[in-house]
């Protein structure tokens, strides 16, 4: 409870914080904090790629802070994508891609979970003490999947470009399908873990190693999450092009 209260206090400290938390839809304290910590870097992002957009929590916060930016959202669950489209209908520079992200183009089996934000291409492990230990798989369905390089082939990405991926363990596969896209990105924001919560999920060190080979360096954590044991199990990690 204390941690949540501190997050709210910090969120309200940023310009527009009260309006963002009370009037914006959808709203997320975590997304608002992450976006404002990004804004403190002094970089004016003109293109924001939002992989794993869910119902638009991150996209809404991004629009509030970077109102001139084009936001490209990716969400594979059909009903969740419908909510995303409705929630961001007032944002002129927002485009939706109804697709999962990976290193191939076609279709894939996708696991819908009781918490839609925890849904993934990968199966749940329900790791004791982790963030998904109480999450259940509820449905398996086929969804489109694509490489970012393919899906964004016809799109001009205006600099500076932020790539954000929150894909529940599938971030590395999406990065492998984004070699050309990465060349245009100044920053990459990824959800990374220190203990696996999904089958074959890469840990932070593997993600860091791959991005280092692509010319990025680890900049800083923008948010951390603790499991029921109190240990840090997840980090929203920011990488910057060297």
C-alpha positions as CSV (number, residue, x, y, z in Angstrom):
1,X,0.0,0.0,0.0
2,X,2.9,2.4,0.8
3,X,4.5,1.7,-2.5
4,X,1.2,2.5,-4.4
5,X,0.8,5.7,-2.4
6,X,4.3,6.8,-3.3
7,X,3.6,6.0,-7.0
8,X,0.5,8.2,-6.9
9,X,2.3,11.0,-5.2
10,X,5.1,10.9,-7.8
11,X,2.5,10.7,-10.7
12,X,0.7,13.8,-9.4
13,X,4.1,15.7,-9.2
14,X,4.4,15.7,-13.0
15,X,2.7,18.4,-15.1
16,X,-0.8,17.3,-15.9
17,X,-0.7,14.5,-13.4
18,X,-4.0,15.1,-11.8
19,X,-5.8,15.3,-15.1
20,X,-4.0,12.2,-16.4
21,X,-5.0,10.1,-13.3
22,X,-8.5,11.4,-12.9
23,X,-9.8,12.2,-16.4
24,X,-7.8,10.3,-19.0
25,X,-9.1,7.0,-20.4
26,X,-7.7,4.5,-20.1
27,X,-5.4,5.4,-17.3
28,X,-2.5,3.7,-15.7
29,X,-0.3,5.1,-13.0
30,X,2.6,2.9,-14.1
31,X,2.4,4.0,-17.7
32,X,2.2,7.6,-16.7
33,X,5.3,7.3,-14.5
34,X,7.2,5.5,-17.2
35,X,6.3,8.1,-19.9
36,X,7.3,11.0,-17.6
37,X,10.6,9.4,-16.7
38,X,11.1,9.2,-20.4
39,X,10.2,12.8,-20.9
40,X,12.9,13.8,-18.3
41,X,15.5,12.5,-20.8
42,X,14.8,15.6,-22.8
43,X,14.1,13.6,-26.0
44,X,11.1,14.7,-28.1
45,X,9.8,11.4,-29.6
46,X,8.0,11.9,-32.9
47,X,7.2,8.2,-33.4
48,X,6.2,5.7,-30.6
49,X,5.9,2.0,-31.5
50,X,3.7,0.4,-28.8
51,X,4.0,-3.4,-29.0
52,X,1.6,-5.2,-26.7
53,X,-0.7,-2.2,-26.5
54,X,-3.6,-3.9,-24.6
55,X,-6.4,-1.3,-24.3
56,X,-4.2,1.7,-24.7
57,X,-2.8,2.5,-21.3
58,X,0.7,3.3,-22.5
59,X,-0.5,4.9,-25.7
60,X,-2.8,7.3,-23.8
61,X,0.1,8.3,-21.4
62,X,2.4,8.7,-24.4
63,X,-0.1,10.9,-26.2
64,X,-0.5,13.2,-23.2
65,X,3.3,13.8,-23.0
66,X,4.2,13.7,-26.7
67,X,1.1,15.1,-28.4
68,X,2.8,15.6,-31.8
69,X,4.0,12.0,-31.9
70,X,2.6,9.3,-34.2
71,X,1.7,6.2,-32.1
72,X,1.7,2.8,-33.8
73,X,-0.1,0.2,-31.6
74,X,0.1,-3.6,-31.9
75,X,-2.6,-5.8,-30.2
76,X,-3.5,-9.3,-31.4
77,X,-6.6,-10.1,-29.3
78,X,-9.6,-9.0,-31.4
79,X,-11.9,-7.8,-28.6
80,X,-9.0,-6.0,-26.8
81,X,-8.0,-4.3,-30.0
82,X,-11.6,-3.1,-30.4
83,X,-11.3,-1.5,-26.9
84,X,-8.0,0.0,-27.9
85,X,-9.5,1.5,-31.0
86,X,-12.4,3.0,-29.1
87,X,-10.2,4.3,-26.3
88,X,-7.8,6.1,-28.6
89,X,-10.4,7.3,-31.2
90,X,-9.7,10.9,-30.3
91,X,-5.9,10.6,-31.1
92,X,-5.5,11.6,-34.8
93,X,-1.9,10.2,-35.1
94,X,-2.8,6.8,-33.8
95,X,-2.8,3.6,-35.9
96,X,-3.7,0.1,-34.8
97,X,-2.2,-3.1,-36.1
98,X,-4.2,-6.2,-35.1
99,X,-1.2,-8.5,-34.8
100,X,1.2,-10.2,-32.5
101,X,4.9,-9.4,-33.0
102,X,7.6,-12.0,-33.6
103,X,10.2,-13.2,-36.1
104,X,7.9,-14.6,-38.7
105,X,4.9,-13.5,-40.8
106,X,1.7,-15.5,-40.7
107,X,-0.4,-16.9,-37.8
108,X,0.4,-18.2,-34.3
109,X,-1.4,-19.8,-31.4
110,X,-1.9,-17.3,-28.7
111,X,-2.7,-17.8,-25.0
112,X,-5.4,-15.6,-23.6
113,X,-5.0,-15.3,-19.8
114,X,-7.4,-14.3,-17.0
115,X,-5.5,-11.0,-16.9
116,X,-5.5,-9.9,-20.6
117,X,-2.3,-7.9,-20.1
118,X,-0.6,-11.2,-19.2
119,X,-1.7,-13.0,-22.5
120,X,1.2,-14.3,-24.6
121,X,2.4,-16.5,-27.4
122,X,4.3,-18.4,-24.7
123,X,2.6,-20.6,-22.1
124,X,2.4,-19.5,-18.4
125,X,4.7,-21.1,-15.9
126,X,2.9,-19.6,-12.8
127,X,6.2,-19.2,-11.1
128,X,5.8,-19.1,-7.3
129,X,6.4,-15.6,-5.9
130,X,6.1,-14.1,-9.4
131,X,3.7,-11.7,-10.9
132,X,1.6,-14.3,-12.7
133,X,1.4,-17.0,-10.0
134,X,-2.4,-16.3,-9.7
135,X,-3.0,-15.9,-13.5
136,X,-4.8,-18.6,-15.4
137,X,-4.9,-19.5,-19.1
138,X,-8.5,-19.2,-20.3
139,X,-8.4,-19.7,-24.1
140,X,-6.1,-20.7,-27.0
141,X,-6.7,-19.0,-30.3
142,X,-5.1,-18.3,-33.6
143,X,-4.0,-14.7,-34.3
144,X,-2.0,-12.9,-37.0
145,X,1.7,-12.5,-36.2
146,X,4.2,-10.4,-38.1
147,X,7.7,-9.0,-38.1
148,X,8.0,-5.3,-37.4
149,X,10.1,-4.9,-40.5
150,X,7.3,-6.3,-42.5
151,X,4.4,-4.5,-40.8
152,X,6.1,-1.1,-40.9
153,X,7.6,-1.5,-44.4
154,X,5.4,1.2,-45.9
155,X,5.5,3.5,-42.8
156,X,7.9,6.4,-42.5
157,X,9.2,6.6,-39.0
158,X,9.9,10.2,-38.0
159,X,12.8,10.7,-35.6
160,X,13.2,10.4,-32.7
161,X,11.7,6.9,-32.6
162,X,10.9,4.9,-29.4
163,X,10.2,1.2,-29.6
164,X,8.3,-0.1,-26.6
165,X,7.7,-3.9,-26.3
166,X,5.6,-5.5,-23.6
167,X,5.0,-8.9,-25.0
168,X,5.1,-11.2,-22.0
169,X,8.3,-13.0,-22.8
170,X,8.2,-12.7,-26.6
171,X,10.2,-9.5,-26.7
172,X,13.4,-11.1,-28.1
173,X,11.6,-12.8,-30.9
174,X,10.0,-9.4,-31.9
175,X,13.4,-7.8,-31.8
176,X,14.8,-10.4,-34.1
177,X,12.0,-9.5,-36.6
178,X,12.9,-5.8,-36.3
179,X,16.5,-5.4,-37.6
180,X,15.6,-2.6,-40.0
181,X,13.2,-1.0,-37.6
182,X,15.8,-1.0,-34.8
183,X,18.2,1.0,-37.1
184,X,15.7,3.8,-37.0
185,X,15.2,3.8,-33.2
186,X,17.0,6.0,-30.8
187,X,15.6,4.2,-27.7
188,X,14.1,0.8,-26.9
189,X,11.9,0.2,-23.8
190,X,11.4,-3.4,-22.9
191,X,9.7,-5.4,-20.2
192,X,12.5,-7.7,-18.9
193,X,12.6,-10.4,-16.2
194,X,15.1,-12.0,-13.8
195,X,13.0,-15.1,-13.3
196,X,11.0,-16.8,-16.0
197,X,7.3,-16.6,-15.9
198,X,6.6,-18.0,-19.3
199,X,8.1,-21.0,-21.1
200,X,11.4,-20.2,-22.8
201,X,11.2,-16.6,-21.8
202,X,14.7,-14.9,-22.1
203,X,16.1,-13.2,-19.1
204,X,17.4,-9.6,-18.9
205,X,21.0,-10.6,-19.6
206,X,20.0,-12.3,-22.9
207,X,18.0,-9.3,-24.0
208,X,20.8,-6.9,-23.1
209,X,23.3,-9.0,-25.0
210,X,21.2,-9.0,-28.2
211,X,20.6,-5.2,-28.1
212,X,24.3,-4.6,-27.4
213,X,25.1,-6.4,-30.7
214,X,22.5,-4.1,-32.4
215,X,24.3,-0.9,-31.2
216,X,22.4,-0.1,-28.0
217,X,23.5,0.3,-24.4
218,X,21.5,-0.1,-21.2
219,X,20.4,3.3,-20.1
220,X,18.4,2.8,-16.9
221,X,15.4,1.1,-15.3
222,X,12.2,3.1,-15.7
223,X,10.1,0.9,-13.4
224,X,10.5,-2.3,-11.4
225,X,8.0,-4.8,-10.1
226,X,8.3,-7.0,-7.1
227,X,6.8,-10.5,-6.6
228,X,5.0,-11.7,-3.5
229,X,8.3,-12.6,-2.0
230,X,9.4,-9.0,-2.1
231,X,12.2,-9.6,-4.7
232,X,12.4,-7.7,-8.0
233,X,11.2,-10.0,-10.7
234,X,10.6,-7.6,-13.6
235,X,12.1,-4.4,-14.9
236,X,11.0,-1.9,-17.6
237,X,14.5,-1.4,-19.1
238,X,15.4,1.5,-21.3
239,X,18.2,1.1,-23.9
240,X,19.7,3.9,-25.9
241,X,21.5,3.8,-29.2
242,X,25.2,4.3,-28.7
